[in-house]
């Protein structure tokens, strides 16, 4: 998934943004609570807008996978 990584040895196997140890769920929780991409980038200055969009893409992919099963 490009910017998204999964490693059982990093943050208990949760999906995270490559090059960081920021779990995807943290970014999705911020978006869900109404934070804008700009404010997330201010909270996590090491992230890029593409990283945030990768989180959204990952969530969409996960949802699609659940619908198939």
HELIX and SHEET records of a PDB file:
HELIX    1   1 UNK A   11  UNK A   13  5                                   3    
HELIX    2   2 UNK A   24  UNK A   32  1                                   9    
HELIX    3   3 UNK A   37  UNK A   43  1                                   7    
HELIX    4   4 UNK A   49  UNK A   68  1                                  20    
SHEET    1   A 2 UNK A   4  UNK A   5  0                                        
SHEET    2   A 2 UNK A  16  UNK A  17 -1                                        
END                                                                             
